[in-house]
């Protein structure tokens, strides 16, 4: 089953529901599902230019993408092949950040958070990627307030690879506070 959601319509509805004007424009969300009992939720209520893609093949996979508040141009991608996988991406008030989760196998869990500390330290131009192959793996990337308005050189990067016949492994990367142009693998 293939579904294409109108992100503009979702953003307008959400904006009206919150009793305020919607600022979102030119957002795009695509959800493609094959299998049984998969769930995907995409929420885009930010300044605009957001893209979100979710692809699920298998059964009982869960995906959530939230692109919210003041950010412009974040991109998020989730691909799950297998059963009982869970993937979550939160991009709150980020400009031009990208996040991707790729899961092959069963019962994997992945979360990426790209969020501000306050209204002066955001996670602009941040890049995060999680690749999981195997069974029962857990991965978490937190990019929290990694740059500030008066700082030059935004753009941290984090990558987690749980590949091969990986099973029941745990990985976490935390990039908190100004961490300009740092890379974590």
Buried (B, 14 or more C-beta within 10 A) or exposed (E): EEEEBEBBEBBBEBBEEEEEEBBBBEBBBBBBBEBEEBBBEBBBBBBBBBBBBBBBBBBBBBBBBBBBBBBBBBBBBBBBBBBBBBBBBBBBBBBBBBBBBBBBBBBBBBBBBBBBBEEEBBBBBBBBBBBBBBBBBBBBBBBBBBBBEEEEEBBBBBBBBBEEEBBEBEBEBBBEEBBBEEEBE
